[in-house]
Amino acid sequence: MSSEDFSQTAVSADAISAEMMERFKADFRSVPHRRALMNAVRKSGIQATAWNQDAMARMTYTFSNEIETGEITSQKQSGRCWMFAGLNTLRVHTMRQLNLKTFEFSQAYLMFWDKLEKANYFLENILETLDEETGSRVVAWLLSAPLNDGGQWDMFVNLVRKYGVVPKSVMPETFHSSSSGMMNRLLTLKLREHAATLRRQHQQGASLAELRAQKQAMLNEIHRMLCIFLGEPPERFDFEYRDKDNQFRRDAGLTPHQFLERYVPVDLDEYVSVIHAPTADKPFGKMYTVKYLGNVKGGRDVLYVNVDIETLKQAALRQLLDGEPVWFGCDVGKMYDRDTGILDTSLYDYAAALDVDFQLSKADRLDYGESLMTHAMVFTGVNVADGRPNRWKVENSWGKEPGQDGYFVMSDAWFDEFLYQVVVKKKYLPEEVRAVLKEEPVVLPPWDPMGSLAIMR
């Protein structure tokens, strides 16, 4: 159809008309520099055109306070960032106790138990929702991702408490721990099959006891698959190492729990998740949990205390200045450059490059699906000037290539806009926030943005 034909076509009031298009074209052509922008973006792409070199110059990898950490880790092609961040947080304490230059826990070990526990958690949720229609929103949500790689801090704690930890040498990475896509597809296929079987047998009159007996056989299949994908988890092992003074040490016949008790001097009960979700439906000063979010049945719930950004920031700062790393969750895909490792709200001037303003607030981004927590990392340093932090050192788990030897640098402005959660010891929180920890949590629906899992790879 020619433009002349288009202009003669009758259109309804809610359609794009020829007159409307003429106004749009006239508006675009009325500002001469827009053609230059169009040519630059068409040739080089929006990010190269919008790149702000001045922002890069400000984001230096120098910090007034830093924590000594081990060698950078790599989750490779898996979504285990939350698990890597959790273990990287714990290993600092192990390295100090044992006088080690570096150390790494086995992520494959916890991954095995996380998958098995998630399978059980999923099947129990299916049993809980047997009377819901298959097409209901809640069942559709449960079926959407029964067993992905993502997780939360409290889910990490549940695994460590129940199964302990082991050095990486005891249960090293496998092909599918490092590249989990096909493993997850086949495990998900089997779990959806199990869900269909349980729901069908319920409709045929099977009792809950009969279905739970079936569930055990189903979990046996999942366990078998996990052993083939990841190997059998060790029950006992010898821990051998050389410390910074080149002294050889051996501790023989350890169980994973014994290793945890002897070499991880951390009280996990002291840590709490603090979030900043400034939406109208989540008043500050309240405890929240999310329906159907978790991994270990009988473990502790995923719990958050929602606070203003300054309270959250000061708690993280106090813990860092005391020499302890901080696990945090953020939306890493926003206003960042993977190669330089910079996270800064002024890194790209999209508004100038596109001649369009972007005005969604942090609350709006959560409410309208523009942002949520996607990735977990660890703060291991901060630069404080005139009593205020202006940039933060970030230990990532993407290997040594991105950023500066695997470390990222975050501006304080980026912290305010795209960071949603930190895990800190209770003692770093104001008394009124600690009091909230004793309250019953408000239960959020499964699809609430605060129910998102850290899964970025």
Protein Blocks (a to p, Z undefined) as FASTA:
>chain_A
ZZklmmmpccdfkbccfklmmmmmmmmmmpmklmmmmmmmmmnojklmmpcfklmmmmcc
bdfbdcdddddddekjadklmmmmmmmmmmmmmmmmnopabdcddfklmmmmmmmmmmmm
mmmmmmmmmmpcfkbmklmmmmmmmobfbdcfklmmmmmmmnopadfklmccdfklmmmm
lmmmmmmmmmmmmmmmmmmmmmnopafklmmmmmmmmmmmmmmmmmmmnopadfbdcddd
ddfkopacddehiafklmmmmmmccdfklpccddddfbfklcghiacddehiajbehiac
dddddddfklmmmmmmmmmmnopacdddddfkgopafklopacfklpcfklmnopacfbd
fklmmmnopaccfbdcddfbdcdeehiafbdcdddfebjknojehiacddfklmmmmpcb
dcddfklpcfklmmmmmpccddddfklmklpccfbZZ
